[in-house]
Amino acid sequence: MVPVLAFDIETVPDVEGLRRLHGLDATIPDKEVAEMAFQLRRQATGSDFLAPHLHRVVAISCALRERDSFKVWSLGGADDAEGELIQRFFDGIDKYTPQLVSWNGSGFDLPVLNYRGALHGVRAARYWEWGDENRDFRYNNYVNRYHTRHLDLMDVLGMFQPRNSVALDAIAQLLGFPGKLGLEGARVWETYLAGGLEEIRRYCEADVVNTYLVFLRFQQMRAALSAEQVRGECELIRSTLKKSEEPHWKEFLNRWTS
């Protein structure tokens, strides 16, 4: 069984990078720097969602299914630097060569990790393997849109048409899964400013479990898994989460209706 790694990131504006790009004084508060960037982005695109290179990664969460186990966690500690978090993510790909699964990973998560990884000098040999060292990767690698080592569920289910995209929260709840817990993506910045990084990490962890659950339904639809196998996978996840004393997993299980 090829290990499956569902992943998600949470980000905040890169205020230090914004200061550098716009020649801003270090005395200007972070919140004001970010608001300036939001306003410029709204003027340019109609949305205040910043371009990928201007996001700073504050959390990376993973759900790993391998052998007979399921594990979900956030990489590193709350005080770890951005570069260390990103290096840990790519180290995991080097170690497991997993099937990567995401929701909008091609549209957001991986571009952010690419730009920020370059910024921090991260090494990611397996992720960037195109077949020079391993011929199998010439025909199926992580970065080619039409290859499947990375499966962006939102992209595939929407037939690669942005107008068909839906939010993870909506599709997860529609399928009877819990959906997002606690936060909305738009509140991550204000939560971070208020010192709520642990809350952000828990929110991110719930997202990766939702992503993996949607992946199971996708696998059932394409006949890679039977309905009985999907039920067995769901029971493994439930039993794993029940062992945790963390309150967000208790809420997650209470909201899981399928």
FIMARDREN-114472 format. One line per 2 residues: number of its first residue (from 1); their letters; for each residue x, y, z of N, C-alpha, C. Coordinates in pm, whole numbers, plus 50000, padded with zeros to 5 digits. Layout:
NUM> a> X Y Z X Y Z X Y Z  ... .
# end
This chain:
1> mv> 50084 49879 50000 50000 50000 50000 50087 50125 50000  50067 50211 49901 50141 50337 49896 50089 50429 50007 .
3> pv> 50177 50486 50089 50128 50579 50192 50054 50696 50129  49948 50739 50195 49870 50854 50150 49890 50967 50251 .
5> la> 49925 51083 50202 49947 51200 50289 49856 51313 50244  49751 51339 50321 49668 51457 50299 49730 51573 50376 .
7> fd> 49731 51691 50316 49798 51803 50381 49721 51932 50359  49749 52028 50447 49688 52160 50437 49781 52258 50507 .
9> ie> 49780 52382 50463 49860 52485 50529 49770 52600 50572  49818 52674 50671 49754 52800 50710 49860 52908 50704 .
11> tv> 49820 53026 50659 49916 53133 50634 49866 53265 50689  49961 53357 50703 49932 53496 50738 50012 53583 50641 .
13> pd> 49980 53711 50631 50060 53799 50544 50207 53803 50588  50297 53801 50492 50440 53813 50520 50472 53961 50536 .
15> ve> 50455 54010 50657 50470 54155 50679 50614 54201 50660  50711 54116 50695 50851 54155 50673 50882 54164 50524 .
17> gl> 50831 54070 50447 50850 54076 50303 50781 54196 50242  50663 54228 50292 50590 54345 50242 50666 54473 50274 .
19> rr> 50725 54481 50392 50806 54598 50425 50923 54611 50327  50986 54499 50296 51102 54501 50206 51060 54545 50066 .
21> lh> 50949 54490 50018 50906 54520 49882 50858 54663 49865  50800 54719 49971 50741 54852 49961 50823 54959 50032 .
23> gl> 50939 54922 50083 51025 55019 50149 50962 55080 50273  50893 55000 50353 50823 55050 50470 50911 55045 50594 .
25> da> 50889 55140 50681 50965 55149 50805 50924 55038 50901  51022 54988 50976 50997 54878 51070 50906 54919 51185 .
27> ti> 50886 55049 51206 50801 55094 51316 50652 55085 51283  50619 55066 51158 50478 55054 51120 50425 54920 51170 .
29> pd> 50315 54918 51245 50264 54792 51301 50230 54690 51193  50245 54564 51229 50216 54455 51134 50076 54466 51077 .
31> ke> 49981 54497 51161 49842 54503 51116 49824 54609 51008  49892 54722 51022 49880 54830 50923 49950 54792 50792 .
33> va> 50062 54723 50803 50132 54677 50682 50042 54582 50604  49981 54489 50675 49893 54392 50609 49772 54462 50547 .
35> em> 49716 54557 50616 49598 54627 50564 49633 54704 50437  49751 54761 50433 49795 54829 50311 49801 54729 50194 .
37> af> 49858 54611 50222 49868 54508 50118 49730 54462 50073  49638 54447 50167 49501 54407 50132 49436 54511 50040 .
39> ql> 49455 54638 50074 49395 54744 49993 49453 54745 49851  49584 54728 49840 49646 54723 49706 49594 54605 49626 .
41> rr> 49577 54493 49693 49528 54374 49625 49383 54391 49581  49301 54453 49666 49161 54479 49628 49152 54568 49506 .
43> qa> 49238 54670 49502 49239 54760 49387 49278 54688 49257  49368 54591 49271 49418 54521 49152 49328 54408 49106 .
45> tg> 49263 54339 49202 49189 54217 49166 49045 54214 49215  49008 54305 49304 48874 54300 49362 48866 54213 49485 .
47> sd> 48975 54147 49521 48981 54061 49639 49104 54097 49721  49095 54081 49852 49211 54112 49935 49299 53990 49961 .
49> fl> 49275 53877 49889 49354 53757 49907 49489 53776 49837  49596 53774 49914 49728 53808 49862 49782 53699 49769 .
51> ap> 49875 53739 49683 49942 53645 49594 50024 53546 49676  50047 53425 49623 50110 53318 49703 50243 53356 49768 .
53> hl> 50327 53432 49700 50460 53462 49754 50455 53556 49874  50339 53617 49898 50326 53712 50009 50259 53651 50131 .
55> hr> 50242 53519 50130 50188 53447 50246 50302 53386 50326  50295 53395 50457 50391 53328 50545 50322 53208 50609 .
57> vv> 50385 53093 50600 50326 52969 50651 50341 52964 50804  50229 52947 50873 50234 52936 51020 50190 52798 51069 .
59> ai> 50131 52718 50982 50091 52583 51021 50087 52493 50898  50137 52371 50913 50122 52267 50813 50072 52144 50886 .
61> sc> 49956 52095 50847 49899 51976 50910 49893 51862 50809  49908 51741 50860 49913 51623 50774 49828 51511 50833 .
63> al> 49769 51432 50746 49704 51307 50783 49771 51198 50703  49836 51105 50769 49914 51001 50703 49849 50865 50724 .
65> re> 49817 50800 50613 49764 50662 50617 49869 50571 50557  49923 50483 50640 50023 50387 50592 50008 50256 50671 .
67> rd> 50035 50146 50604 50026 50014 50665 49891 49999 50734  49890 49979 50867 49763 49962 50936 49732 50079 51028 .
69> sf> 49792 50195 51001 49774 50308 51092 49727 50434 51021  49666 50522 51100 49625 50655 51055 49675 50753 51160 .
71> kv> 49738 50861 51115 49794 50959 51206 49765 51098 51155  49729 51190 51244 49708 51329 51205 49781 51418 51305 .
73> ws> 49853 51518 51253 49931 51605 51339 49970 51731 51263  50017 51830 51339 50074 51952 51281 50225 51945 51294 .
75> lg> 50294 51982 51188 50439 51971 51185 50505 52069 51282  50609 52021 51349 50688 52108 51434 50611 52159 51555 .
77> ga> 50671 52259 51620 50607 52322 51734 50558 52461 51697  50477 52516 51785 50419 52647 51758 50524 52756 51743 .
79> dd> 50642 52735 51801 50747 52837 51795 50848 52814 51683  50830 52708 51605 50927 52678 51499 50916 52779 51385 .
81> ae> 51029 52809 51325 51034 52905 51214 50969 52847 51090  50926 52936 51003 50858 52896 50880 50943 52799 50798 .
83> ge> 51071 52829 50780 51157 52744 50701 51167 52604 50756  51168 52590 50887 51176 52457 50949 51049 52378 50923 .
85> li> 50933 52443 50933 50807 52374 50904 50805 52322 50761  50845 52407 50668 50842 52368 50527 50943 52256 50500 .
87> qr> 51061 52265 50561 51160 52158 50543 51108 52025 50596  51040 52027 50708 50982 51904 50764 50882 51842 50667 .
89> ff> 50802 51927 50602 50704 51875 50506 50774 51803 50392  50872 51866 50334 50941 51804 50222 51028 51686 50265 .
91> dg> 51078 51688 50388 51148 51571 50441 51055 51450 50447  50928 51474 50481 50831 51366 50485 50808 51304 50348 .
93> id> 50808 51388 50246 50794 51336 50109 50916 51254 50072  51035 51302 50109 51158 51226 50084 51152 51090 50153 .
95> ky> 51097 51086 50274 51095 50963 50353 50994 50861 50301  50872 50907 50269 50763 50815 50240 50729 50802 50090 .
97> tp> 50768 50899 50008 50721 50906 49869 50571 50877 49864  50490 50956 49934 50349 50924 49947 50266 50970 49827 .
99> ql> 50144 50922 49823 50041 50983 49740 49998 51110 49812  50025 51227 49756 49981 51352 49817 49837 51380 49779 .
101> vs> 49759 51425 49877 49619 51459 49855 49591 51594 49918  49523 51681 49843 49493 51814 49895 49357 51861 49844 .
103> wn> 49314 51972 49900 49198 52044 49847 49249 52183 49809  49259 52207 49680 49316 52331 49624 49465 52341 49649 .
105> gs> 49532 52228 49662 49676 52230 49681 49752 52284 49562  49702 52256 49441 49768 52309 49321 49747 52458 49307 .
107> gf> 49630 52504 49352 49597 52645 49336 49655 52735 49443  49688 52676 49561 49736 52761 49669 49849 52698 49751 .
109> dl> 49823 52586 49817 49918 52534 49915 50056 52509 49856  50063 52436 49746 50195 52404 49690 50265 52526 49631 .
111> pv> 50196 52616 49558 50267 52738 49516 50325 52817 49632  50250 52827 49742 50304 52895 49860 50428 52824 49911 .
113> ln> 50420 52691 49926 50534 52615 49976 50653 52625 49881  50627 52632 49750 50736 52645 49653 50808 52778 49671 .
115> yr> 50733 52888 49673 50793 53020 49686 50864 53036 49821  50796 52993 49927 50853 53011 50060 50969 52916 50083 .
117> ga> 50963 52797 50023 51076 52705 50033 51199 52763 49966  51180 52826 49850 51293 52891 49783 51350 53003 49868 .
119> lh> 51262 53077 49933 51305 53187 50019 51395 53138 50132  51363 53021 50187 51435 52971 50304 51544 52869 50270 .
121> gv> 51569 52845 50143 51674 52751 50107 51640 52607 50138  51513 52574 50133 51468 52438 50163 51514 52342 50053 .
123> ra> 51544 52218 50091 51579 52113 49995 51463 52015 49985  51425 51979 49862 51308 51895 49839 51333 51806 49717 .
125> ar> 51429 51717 49728 51473 51639 49612 51364 51550 49555  51293 51478 49640 51191 51385 49591 51074 51460 49529 .
127> yw> 51034 51568 49593 50922 51647 49543 50951 51701 49403  51074 51745 49378 51110 51803 49249 51170 51700 49152 .
129> ew> 51161 51574 49184 51213 51469 49095 51129 51464 48967  51195 51481 48854 51128 51478 48723 51172 51360 48637 .
131> gd> 51249 51269 48695 51293 51153 48620 51441 51146 48598  51518 51243 48644 51663 51241 48625 51728 51128 48705 .
133> en> 51677 51104 48827 51732 50999 48912 51645 50874 48912  51518 50891 48892 51421 50780 48895 51330 50793 48774 .
135> rd> 51343 50701 48679 51268 50713 48554 51117 50712 48575  51069 50647 48681 50926 50643 48707 50868 50784 48721 .
137> fr> 50949 50875 48771 50901 51011 48795 50893 51093 48666  50950 51042 48560 50936 51112 48433 50791 51108 48386 .
139> yn> 50721 51002 48423 50585 50981 48375 50479 51003 48484  50525 51021 48607 50431 51046 48716 50507 51112 48830 .
141> ny> 50499 51245 48836 50569 51317 48942 50474 51408 49017  50527 51480 49115 50443 51561 49203 50401 51695 49144 .
143> vn> 50472 51744 49044 50450 51882 49002 50383 51897 48866  50368 51788 48791 50298 51795 48663 50148 51791 48688 .
145> ry> 50076 51885 48629 49931 51895 48652 49857 51768 48613  49906 51697 48514 49835 51581 48461 49888 51449 48517 .
147> ht> 49974 51457 48618 50019 51338 48688 49945 51327 48821  49957 51211 48887 49869 51184 49001 49942 51162 49133 .
149> rh> 50073 51180 49138 50140 51167 49269 50089 51274 49365  50049 51388 49310 49973 51485 49389 49833 51494 49330 .
151> ld> 49733 51465 49412 49595 51470 49369 49525 51587 49437  49496 51690 49361 49419 51804 49410 49272 51771 49386 .
153> lm> 49203 51731 49492 49065 51685 49478 48973 51793 49423  48992 51917 49464 48907 52025 49415 48925 52042 49265 .
155> dv> 49049 52034 49220 49081 52049 49079 49022 51935 48997  49041 51813 49043 48996 51696 48967 48844 51687 48965 .
157> lg> 48781 51700 49081 48635 51687 49086 48566 51799 49007  48628 51916 49001 48573 52027 48924 48616 52026 48779 .
159> mf> 48681 51917 48734 48724 51901 48595 48815 52014 48549  48902 52062 48643 49003 52162 48614 48943 52295 48565 .
161> qp> 48817 52321 48603 48749 52445 48567 48724 52527 48693  48789 52642 48710 48770 52721 48832 48625 52751 48865 .
163> rn> 48540 52767 48762 48400 52799 48790 48327 52683 48859  48386 52562 48856 48325 52447 48921 48377 52422 49061 .
165> sv> 48467 52506 49108 48528 52484 49239 48428 52507 49351  48440 52426 49456 48358 52443 49576 48450 52442 49698 .
167> al> 48399 52491 49809 48476 52494 49933 48480 52356 49996  48592 52323 50059 48604 52195 50128 48495 52179 50232 .
169> da> 48466 52283 50307 48364 52277 50411 48230 52232 50353  48194 52286 50238 48065 52254 50177 48057 52109 50132 .
171> ia> 48160 52062 50059 48155 51925 50009 48168 51826 50124  48247 51857 50225 48262 51765 50338 48129 51748 50411 .
173> ql> 48062 51859 50439 47933 51849 50509 47827 51782 50422  47831 51808 50293 47736 51744 50202 47750 51592 50206 .
175> lg> 47873 51545 50224 47899 51400 50229 47878 51342 50369  47839 51425 50463 47814 51377 50599 47934 51383 50691 .
177> fp> 48040 51451 50650 48158 51467 50733 48149 51597 50812  48235 51617 50913 48217 51731 51003 48234 51868 50939 .
179> gk> 48321 51882 50841 48351 52015 50788 48445 52090 50881  48461 52218 50853 48557 52299 50928 48515 52318 51073 .
181> lg> 48614 52330 51160 48589 52353 51302 48644 52488 51344  48563 52565 51413 48612 52683 51483 48633 52806 51400 .
183> le> 48716 52798 51298 48756 52916 51222 48705 52911 51079  48713 53026 51014 48706 53036 50869 48841 53089 50823 .
185> ga> 48878 53059 50700 49008 53102 50651 49032 53251 50665  48928 53330 50648 48942 53475 50654 48975 53523 50795 .
187> rv> 48953 53439 50897 48978 53480 51035 49114 53437 51086  49192 53369 51003 49321 53318 51051 49413 53434 51091 .
189> we> 49417 53540 51012 49506 53652 51042 49470 53717 51176  49344 53745 51196 49306 53810 51323 49328 53716 51441 .
191> ty> 49307 53586 51420 49332 53489 51526 49481 53483 51557  49564 53489 51454 49709 53489 51474 49752 53613 51552 .
193> la> 49701 53729 51516 49736 53852 51585 49697 53846 51732  49590 53773 51762 49543 53760 51900 49614 53649 51976 .
195> gg> 49715 53588 51914 49792 53484 51983 49730 53346 51975  49644 53324 51877 49571 53198 51870 49631 53095 51776 .
197> le> 49764 53079 51778 49827 52986 51684 49784 52842 51708  49768 52803 51832 49724 52665 51860 49584 52640 51804 .
199> ei> 49497 52739 51812 49365 52726 51752 49375 52710 51601  49466 52783 51539 49488 52772 51394 49537 52632 51358 .
201> rr> 49629 52578 51437 49681 52443 51411 49570 52338 51423  49484 52352 51520 49373 52257 51536 49277 52267 51418 .
203> yc> 49249 52387 51375 49162 52410 51259 49221 52344 51135  49351 52357 51118 49420 52300 51003 49415 52147 51008 .
205> ea> 49432 52090 51126 49426 51945 51141 49288 51890 51103  49183 51959 51143 49048 51915 51105 49031 51918 50954 .
207> dv> 49090 52016 50889 49081 52025 50743 49145 51906 50675  49260 51858 50726 49325 51748 50656 49248 51617 50675 .
209> vn> 49181 51601 50789 49099 51481 50806 48978 51488 50713  48914 51604 50704 48805 51620 50607 48853 51589 50465 .
211> ty> 48971 51637 50431 49026 51613 50298 49045 51463 50274  49099 51394 50372 49121 51250 50355 48987 51176 50343 .
213> lv> 48887 51218 50417 48756 51153 50409 48693 51174 50271  48706 51294 50216 48656 51317 50080 48734 51231 49980 .
215> fl> 48864 51217 50003 48947 51131 49918 48895 50987 49918  48851 50937 50033 48797 50801 50040 48675 50786 49950 .
217> rf> 48587 50884 49952 48469 50879 49864 48510 50886 49717  48612 50964 49689 48663 50969 49551 48716 50833 49509 .
219> qq> 48790 50769 49597 48843 50636 49567 48732 50533 49548  48625 50547 49625 48510 50458 49607 48445 50483 49471 .
221> mr> 48432 50610 49433 48368 50644 49306 48445 50590 49186  48577 50591 49196 48658 50540 49084 48689 50391 49098 .
223> aa> 48620 50324 49194 48628 50179 49214 48765 50132 49261  48843 50222 49320 48970 50183 49379 48950 50125 49518 .
225> ls> 48839 50162 49583 48799 50107 49712 48652 50066 49705  48619 49960 49776 48478 49919 49786 48411 49996 49897 .
227> ae> 48280 49991 49900 48206 50057 50008 48246 50000 50144  48268 49869 50148 48311 49806 50273 48448 49855 50316 .
229> qv> 48538 49870 50222 48672 49921 50254 48666 50065 50304  48581 50146 50245 48566 50284 50291 48513 50287 50433 .
231> rg> 48415 50201 50463 48364 50194 50601 48474 50153 50697  48560 50060 50655 48670 50019 50740 48769 50132 50763 .
233> ec> 48797 50211 50659 48886 50326 50673 48827 50429 50769  48698 50454 50756 48632 50551 50844 48635 50504 50989 .
235> el> 48620 50375 51010 48624 50323 51146 48765 50336 51204  48868 50315 51121 49005 50334 51167 49027 50478 51210 .
237> ir> 48977 50572 51132 48993 50713 51165 48919 50746 51295  48795 50699 51305 48718 50723 51428 48790 50668 51550 .
239> st> 48837 50545 51541 48902 50482 51657 49031 50555 51692  49102 50606 51592 49224 50682 51618 49193 50813 51689 .
241> lk> 49093 50885 51640 49060 51015 51700 49002 50999 51840  48933 50889 51865 48874 50866 51998 48981 50851 52106 .
243> ks> 49101 50814 52067 49210 50797 52163 49266 50931 52211  49235 51037 52139 49288 51170 52173 49199 51238 52276 .
245> ee> 49263 51312 52365 49190 51393 52463 49169 51536 52415  49218 51568 52295 49206 51704 52242 49059 51736 52215 .
247> ph> 49012 51852 52260 48869 51885 52246 48822 51899 52102  48911 51938 52010 48865 51955 51872 48832 51820 51809 .
249> wk> 48898 51712 51855 48863 51582 51799 48732 51530 51857  48704 51565 51979 48573 51528 52037 48461 51598 51960 .
251> ef> 48480 51726 51930 48381 51800 51850 48370 51741 51710  48482 51707 51653 48484 51649 51518 48401 51521 51514 .
253> ln> 48422 51434 51609 48350 51307 51613 48201 51328 51638  48168 51425 51723 48026 51453 51750 47953 51503 51625 .
255> rw> 48025 51569 51537 47963 51627 51418 47966 51532 51297  48030 51418 51312 48044 51324 51202 47920 51237 51193 .
257> ts> 47838 51259 51093 47706 51194 51087 47699 51077 50989  47797 51066 50896 47786 50963 50794 47832 50827 50844 .
# end
